Structure formats: C-alpha cells, structure tokens
C-alpha cells in the first residue's frame, strides 16, 4: 500500500515533479515567491467539479491581484484534463487558464487526498501555500458539496493582511458582526499595556480592534 502522508499546517509543501495541462513543473519551486492554491477534485467531466472550475476561473483575476496562483488536480490523465477544459470553453464560454495536474496515485496518496472509502478518486482538498512554500491552510470537502471560492479568496487575503499588520482576522471578515471590516489587535503581554487598552476600539483590554 502507498503511504498516505498529508502535510500539516506549518510544514513545507512536499517536493514533487508533476505533469500538467501546461507542461511539466516542479512544486513548490515553480511558485516560489508567490502564494498558490492547489485544489484537488474527484474527476473530470462531473457536474460539481465543473461548477468549481468555472468558479475558480471567474475569480482567477482576484487571486492574481493577491500574487496567488491556482493549480487544479485529479488522478485523471492529462489528455482528459485537456478535453474537459476544451469542453468547458466550448460549451460554457469559460477558458480555464490555470494548470491542472495529472496526479498519479503516488502523488495523491503523498498529499493524503485519496479517501479510503472512495476508491481512487481524489477528495475535494485545498492547500493554501505561502511564498516560502509553507502550507498555511488545508480544507477538505466531501464529493457531494462544492467549494465556496469566495471563502478561499478571503483566506488568502486574510493571511496577507495578518502578516503585513501583525493582526488577527475575525469571523466573517471583512463583514464581521461586531467590528465590521476592522481587524483584531494582539492582546497585551504585560499589565502596563493592558491598563492602556481603553477607548472606542476596545471592548476590554484583551479585545481591541482597528482599521487597516
């Protein structure tokens, strides 16, 4: 049996040589210095996966603005990916511009995206990887539920805002129910700073927020 070894959040994305619809590439080296989102799908020529690929392509320009690349993947062969992308273009008038990996079972198992109860189909996994090739988030969806592409955009943007300003991101940001588009200021680490945490942008010394 091929070992399933899903990387963990904080791990370096595993090195691999892959065949894609845009030629061979090395990951994560191909996108060093950029964020990338690798998302796997169960199979080509399936309805839910088709809606996802259209959704990702419609948001591709937003990901690009965030210095982020997209990579699709399933265990289908590359000619199947090419034919499916052609079908989407011809029938839905959407051109898939990002590469799709023809994932071998070895690659799929290495990433931990083969579900034991689903045969050889890859699950709907999402890996968000930063410019230093570190895995920052992993999402798993069942076959019957398509992904929310806007949430993946929000996650990438949230990571970037968090790193730039040294803040935390609240629930449903930038439309949080308490603080709208503000972000959360890290809590103080000493009593003196805690006593200074007052004002309109603080619910208490441990819960302050600001606009960025």
Order of alpha helices (4+ residues) and beta strands (2+ residues): beta-beta-beta-alpha-alpha-beta-alpha-beta-alpha-beta-beta-alpha-beta-beta-alpha-beta-beta
